[in-house]
Amino acid sequence: MGILDFEKSFALFASKVSKWAGSSLAFSVAALFILGWAISGPYFGFSANWQMIVNTVTTIATCLMVFVIQNSQNRDGLALQIKLDEIIRAVGTAHNEFIDLEDRSHDELDEIKSKFAQVALKARNGKGRGSKHSQRKKASI
């Protein structure tokens, strides 16, 4: 199995696990596990080993879920960015230079956000929408 096959397999696995982990069934299973653990406390005398069971299981599950969820989030975010890039490309009046903004530096994004904040402020003050002034400003963003 090559790297590409592994990536595809893991992506499919991560997608299914993430979907299942967010379900009411997964919550119910976790709640029943915790309830069973709590009820068994008196039987085991609330020993250190009894406490270690829940600590170990939850730590391992949390650690693994971080990677599964992050993989799903990365793919979802990338798919969303591609869709937005296509919308920007397809809309004739959109600024094509905004395609792939997620790859720009934080300073560049702050500068663009600041320019849009100025446009929004002018629009709220009645100097924006539809006026010749706003059309010239839009072209310079």
N, C-alpha and C positions, 0 to 999 in steps of 0.2 A: 504494500500500500504506500503510494507516494504522498508527498506533502499535500498536493492538491486534493487528492482523494480524502486525506485526513481532514483538511479544512472543510470540505463539503460535508463530510460525515458529522464533524463537530458542529457545524452550523445548523444542520438538520436536528441533531440531538439537542443543542442549546435552545433552538426554537420550540421544540416540543416540551422540553423541561420547563422553560420559562412560562409557556402557556399553561401547563399543568400546575406549576407552583403558584400561579395567580388565581387558581380556581378555588371554589368553596370546598371542593373535595380535599384539596391539599391542606387547607386550613383545618378542616375537620380531622384529618389524620394527625396533624401536628397537635391539635388540642387534645385529642384522645391519647396520644403518646404522653403528653404532659400530665393529663389527668391520671392515667395509669401509673405513671412514675410517682405522682404525689400520693396516690392511694396506697402504693406499695411501701411508702416510707416507714410506717409503723412496723410492718413485717420485717424489714431489714434494720430496724432500730435507728433509722435516720443516720446510718453510718456514713463514713467518708466515701466508701466505695459506692454507696447508693447515690450520693451527691455527684460523684465523679462520672457516673453514667450519663446523667443529663447534660453535664458540662461538656463532656467529650462529644456526645452525639450532636448537640447544638453547635459546637464550635466547628466540627468537621462539615456539617451541613451548610453553615453560614459561609465558611471559606470556599467551598465548592460552588455555592450559588452565586457568589460575587463574580466568578469568572463566567459562569453561564449567563447571568443577567447582563454583564458588560458586553459579552459577545452579541447578544440579541440587541442591546441598545446601539452598539456600533453599526450593525447591519441596518436597523430601522432608521437611524440618523442618516446614514449614507443614502439609503433609498429615498428618504424625504428630501435631502439636498439635491439629488438627481432630478426628482420631480419638480422641485422649485426652479432648478436651472432650466429645465425644459419649458416651464411656463414663462420665465423671463425671456428665453430665446424666442418663443413663439409669439409673444405679445409685441406688436410693432412699436409701441411707444415706450416700452420698458428699456431700461439701461442695461445693455448686454455686458457692460463691465462689472455688473454685480453678480455675474455667474461665478461660482467658486469663491464666494466671499469667505467661506469657512477656512480657506487656506491662507488668508491674509493675516498680517501681524495684528496684535491687539491694538497697537497705536493707530494703524490704518483704519481698523474698525471703529475706534473711538472717534476718529476724524469724520468718517462717513456718518456716524450716528449724530454727531454734533451738527452737521449740515442738515440732516433731516429734522433735527429738533428745531432749527431755525425756520425751516419751511413750515413745520407744524405750527409754530408760534405765529408766523405771519398769516397762516390760514385761519387760526382761531381769532385773530384780530381783524379778519375780513379783508385782508390784503392778498389772499392766496387764491383760492379756487376759481379757475376760469378767467382770471384777469391776464392781460398781456404780460404784466410784471411776473406773475407766477410761472407763465410758460417759459419766459427767458431764464428764470431761476432754475426750473426743472432741468433745462438743457445743460446747466452748468454743474449739477450735482454729480 
